[in-house]
Amino acid sequence: MLDPGQDEPARDALAADARGRIEAAGTLKHENKWGLRKMAYEIEQRNEADYRWFRFEGPSDLLDDLNHNLKIADGVMRFRIFKVDSTSPVIVPPSTGAAGPGASRERIGEGSHRDETGDTEAEDVAASE
């Protein structure tokens, strides 16, 4: 999780540094940029972060190197290194339109919308044959 207070080129440079370390000592299997997302709680007075995700194989020396360098890098708010089964599926980023803790849990069907008063209006859509 990268600090959104830094400009995008600086965040990209942090991710490129991590990618370079992984590729130098291991094998990068997958990389995903999830972008800016709200966090469940504030970290360093920030309520969102730029999420980056890498899946790789490498020796324990690589893990030690990443652990050390990500701890001291300015702009890295949090990071986690997990050991996963190589046959486990690649993580798909969660949708950014997920309801927050204060949002209504009511679902509105396709073809529906809310008007200015908050009432739900639906449209009947007939299939033409």
Backbone as numpy.savetxt, mean C-alpha at the origin, in Angstrom:
# Nx Ny Nz CAx CAy CAz Cx Cy Cz
6.50 1.69 4.42 5.65 2.84 4.42 6.55 4.07 4.42
6.40 4.86 3.36 7.26 6.02 3.20 6.51 7.30 3.57
7.26 8.27 4.06 6.71 9.54 4.52 6.16 10.33 3.34
4.86 10.65 3.35 4.29 11.42 2.25 4.72 12.89 2.28
5.38 13.31 3.36 5.89 14.67 3.46 7.06 14.92 2.53
7.71 13.86 2.11 8.80 14.00 1.13 8.19 14.02 -0.27
8.87 14.68 -1.20 8.35 14.71 -2.56 8.47 13.32 -3.20
7.70 13.11 -4.24 7.66 11.79 -4.87 9.01 11.31 -5.39
9.83 12.17 -6.00 11.15 11.69 -6.43 12.01 11.17 -5.26
11.90 11.79 -4.09 12.66 11.32 -2.92 12.14 9.96 -2.47
10.82 9.77 -2.49 10.25 8.47 -2.11 10.63 7.40 -3.13
10.62 7.77 -4.41 11.03 6.82 -5.45 12.50 6.44 -5.29
13.33 7.40 -4.87 14.75 7.12 -4.67 14.95 6.13 -3.51
14.16 6.28 -2.44 14.24 5.32 -1.32 13.86 3.91 -1.79
12.78 3.82 -2.57 12.34 2.53 -3.09 13.39 1.96 -4.05
13.99 2.80 -4.86 15.02 2.34 -5.81 16.25 1.83 -5.06
16.60 2.48 -3.94 17.73 2.02 -3.14 17.45 0.63 -2.56
16.24 0.44 -2.04 15.87 -0.87 -1.50 15.88 -1.92 -2.61
15.32 -1.57 -3.77 15.31 -2.49 -4.90 16.73 -2.84 -5.32
17.61 -1.86 -5.37 19.01 -2.09 -5.75 19.72 -3.03 -4.79
19.48 -2.86 -3.49 20.08 -3.75 -2.49 19.56 -5.18 -2.66
18.26 -5.29 -2.93 17.68 -6.63 -3.12 18.27 -7.29 -4.36
18.34 -6.56 -5.47 18.84 -7.13 -6.72 20.33 -7.43 -6.67
21.08 -6.69 -5.84 22.53 -6.92 -5.73 22.85 -8.20 -4.98
22.01 -8.55 -4.00 22.33 -9.71 -3.16 21.30 -10.83 -3.24
20.21 -10.59 -3.96 19.16 -11.61 -4.03 18.42 -11.53 -5.34
17.19 -12.00 -5.33 16.35 -12.01 -6.52 15.03 -11.33 -6.22
14.72 -10.26 -6.93 13.45 -9.56 -6.78 12.39 -10.33 -7.56
11.36 -10.79 -6.87 10.30 -11.57 -7.51 9.13 -10.70 -7.95
8.81 -9.68 -7.13 7.66 -8.85 -7.43 7.80 -7.52 -6.69
7.37 -6.45 -7.33 7.37 -5.13 -6.71 6.02 -4.49 -6.97
5.49 -3.81 -5.96 4.19 -3.18 -6.12 4.20 -1.83 -5.42
3.72 -0.82 -6.12 3.59 0.53 -5.55 2.11 0.75 -5.28
1.73 0.72 -4.01 0.32 0.88 -3.65 -0.08 2.34 -3.58
0.88 3.25 -3.48 0.58 4.67 -3.45 0.18 5.18 -2.08
-0.34 6.40 -2.05 -0.74 7.02 -0.79 -2.04 6.41 -0.30
-2.02 5.97 0.96 -3.20 5.35 1.58 -3.30 5.81 3.03
-4.52 5.87 3.51 -4.74 6.20 4.92 -4.24 5.05 5.78
-3.68 5.42 6.94 -3.21 4.42 7.89 -4.28 4.22 8.96
-4.22 3.11 9.65 -5.18 2.81 10.71 -4.98 3.75 11.90
-3.76 4.22 12.10 -3.46 5.14 13.19 -2.30 6.05 12.76
-2.17 7.17 13.45 -1.12 8.12 13.10 0.26 7.61 13.50
1.24 7.89 12.66 2.64 7.62 12.94 3.37 8.92 12.62
4.14 9.41 13.57 4.89 10.65 13.38 3.97 11.78 12.91
2.79 11.87 13.48 1.78 12.88 13.17 1.34 12.86 11.71
1.38 11.71 11.11 0.91 11.53 9.73 -0.23 10.52 9.76
-1.26 10.73 8.93 -2.36 9.78 8.89 -2.42 9.02 7.57
-1.43 9.24 6.70 -1.33 8.45 5.48 0.14 8.21 5.17
0.38 7.22 4.32 1.75 6.87 3.95 1.76 6.37 2.51
2.93 6.40 1.90 3.15 5.87 0.56 3.60 4.43 0.73
2.75 3.48 0.37 3.03 2.06 0.59 3.80 1.48 -0.60
4.91 0.81 -0.31 5.70 0.09 -1.31 5.86 -1.34 -0.82
5.87 -2.29 -1.74 5.90 -3.69 -1.36 6.85 -4.44 -2.30
7.77 -5.23 -1.71 8.72 -6.04 -2.48 8.61 -7.49 -2.04
8.67 -8.38 -3.00 8.77 -9.81 -2.71 10.08 -10.27 -3.32
10.92 -10.90 -2.50 12.24 -11.26 -2.98 12.76 -12.50 -2.28
13.82 -13.07 -2.83 14.56 -14.16 -2.20 15.98 -13.68 -2.01
16.57 -14.06 -0.87 17.93 -13.64 -0.63 18.48 -14.25 0.65
19.78 -14.13 0.86 20.41 -14.68 2.06 20.10 -13.81 3.28
20.40 -14.33 4.45 20.13 -13.59 5.68 20.95 -12.31 5.76
22.12 -12.26 5.10 22.91 -11.02 5.07 22.13 -9.88 4.41
21.34 -10.20 3.38 20.52 -9.19 2.72 19.47 -8.67 3.69
18.86 -9.55 4.46 17.86 -9.12 5.43 18.47 -8.19 6.47
19.67 -8.53 6.93 20.37 -7.68 7.90 20.68 -6.31 7.29
21.12 -6.30 6.03 21.44 -5.05 5.35 20.19 -4.18 5.19
19.08 -4.77 4.73 17.84 -4.02 4.57 17.35 -3.50 5.92
17.38 -4.36 6.93 16.92 -3.99 8.26 17.71 -2.77 8.77
19.02 -2.81 8.63 19.87 -1.71 9.10 19.59 -0.42 8.33
19.61 -0.51 7.01 19.49 0.69 6.18 18.09 1.31 6.22
17.05 0.50 6.31 15.70 1.05 6.38 15.43 1.69 7.73
16.08 1.20 8.79 15.92 1.80 10.12 16.47 3.21 10.16
17.57 3.46 9.48 18.23 4.76 9.57 17.90 5.70 8.42
17.15 5.24 7.43 16.84 6.07 6.26 15.78 7.12 6.62
16.07 8.38 6.30 15.07 9.43 6.46 13.98 9.18 5.43
12.74 9.28 5.86 11.62 9.08 4.94 10.96 7.73 5.05
11.57 6.79 5.77 10.94 5.49 5.98 10.23 5.56 7.33
8.90 5.47 7.30 8.13 5.56 8.54 8.07 4.21 9.24
7.80 3.16 8.50 7.73 1.80 9.04 8.10 0.83 7.93
8.62 -0.33 8.33 8.86 -1.40 7.37 8.76 -2.72 8.11
8.45 -3.76 7.39 8.39 -5.11 7.95 8.99 -6.06 6.93
9.73 -7.03 7.43 10.27 -8.09 6.58 9.66 -9.40 7.09
8.97 -10.10 6.20 8.32 -11.35 6.55 8.89 -12.49 5.72
8.98 -13.64 6.33 9.34 -14.84 5.58 8.03 -15.47 5.11
7.92 -15.70 3.81 6.70 -16.28 3.25 7.04 -17.52 2.44
6.07 -18.37 2.30 6.20 -19.57 1.47 6.27 -19.11 0.01
7.20 -19.65 -0.74 7.38 -19.21 -2.13 6.17 -19.54 -3.01
5.30 -20.44 -2.57 4.11 -20.78 -3.35 2.89 -19.94 -2.95
3.02 -19.08 -1.94 1.87 -18.27 -1.53 1.60 -17.20 -2.59
0.32 -16.82 -2.75 -0.02 -15.85 -3.80 0.53 -14.46 -3.49
0.69 -13.67 -4.54 1.15 -12.29 -4.42 0.00 -11.46 -3.85
0.32 -10.56 -2.95 -0.69 -9.72 -2.31 -1.22 -8.69 -3.29
-2.54 -8.57 -3.34 -3.20 -7.56 -4.15 -3.51 -6.38 -3.23
-3.22 -5.16 -3.65 -3.50 -4.03 -2.77 -4.99 -3.89 -2.50
-5.36 -3.54 -1.25 -6.77 -3.34 -0.95 -7.28 -2.10 -1.67
-8.58 -2.06 -1.92 -9.13 -0.91 -2.64 -8.99 0.35 -1.80
-8.84 1.46 -2.45 -8.70 2.73 -1.73 -10.05 3.29 -1.35
-11.14 2.74 -1.85 -12.48 3.24 -1.55 -13.10 2.57 -0.35
-12.32 1.87 0.47 -12.87 1.18 1.63 -13.43 2.20 2.62
-14.52 1.82 3.27 -15.16 2.70 4.24 -14.29 2.86 5.47
-14.19 4.07 5.97 -13.43 4.34 7.19 -14.24 3.99 8.41
-13.67 4.15 9.61 -14.34 3.75 10.83 -15.64 4.50 11.09
-15.76 5.75 10.64 -16.97 6.52 10.90 -17.98 6.45 9.77
-17.65 5.73 8.70 -18.53 5.68 7.53 -19.66 4.69 7.74
-20.74 4.92 7.02 -21.89 4.03 7.08 -21.53 2.68 6.47
-22.05 1.63 7.03 -21.80 0.28 6.50 -22.86 -0.11 5.47
-23.82 0.77 5.20 -24.87 0.49 4.24 -24.27 0.42 2.85
-24.69 -0.58 2.10 -24.20 -0.70 0.73 -25.26 -0.18 -0.23
-24.80 0.49 -1.25 -25.70 1.00 -2.27 -25.46 0.17 -3.52
-26.52 -0.36 -4.09 -26.40 -1.23 -5.25 -25.95 -0.50 -6.49
-25.52 -1.27 -7.50 -25.07 -0.71 -8.75 -26.23 0.02 -9.41
-26.01 1.15 -10.00 -27.07 1.94 -10.61 -27.77 2.82 -9.60
-27.29 2.88 -8.36 -27.88 3.71 -7.32 -26.92 4.83 -6.97
-27.48 5.88 -6.38 -26.64 6.96 -5.88 -27.38 7.68 -4.77
-26.68 8.48 -4.01 -27.29 9.28 -2.95 -27.48 10.71 -3.47
-28.63 11.32 -3.11 -28.79 12.72 -3.47 -28.24 13.58 -2.35
-28.43 14.91 -2.46 -27.85 15.84 -1.50 -28.34 15.60 -0.08
-29.54 15.04 0.10 -30.09 14.82 1.44 -29.59 13.53 2.05
-28.86 12.72 1.29 -28.36 11.45 1.80 -29.29 10.29 1.50
-30.44 10.57 0.84 -31.37 9.50 0.48 -30.82 8.72 -0.70
-31.12 7.43 -0.73 -30.66 6.58 -1.82 -31.67 6.58 -2.95
-31.21 6.81 -4.14 -32.05 6.75 -5.31 -31.54 5.63 -6.21
-32.44 4.82 -6.72 -32.04 3.72 -7.58 -32.60 3.91 -8.97
-31.92 3.38 -9.93 -32.40 3.41 -11.30 -32.66 1.97 -11.74
-33.80 1.76 -12.39 -34.05 0.46 -12.97 -33.40 0.44 -14.34
-32.63 -0.57 -14.58 -31.95 -0.70 -15.87 -32.51 -1.92 -16.56
-33.18 -1.73 -17.68 -33.77 -2.85 -18.40 -32.80 -3.29 -19.50
-32.68 -4.58 -19.64 -31.81 -5.11 -20.69 -32.56 -5.12 -21.99
-31.97 -4.59 -23.05 -32.63 -4.61 -24.35 -32.29 -5.92 -25.05
-33.30 -6.44 -25.71 -33.09 -7.73 -26.37 -33.13 -7.58 -27.85
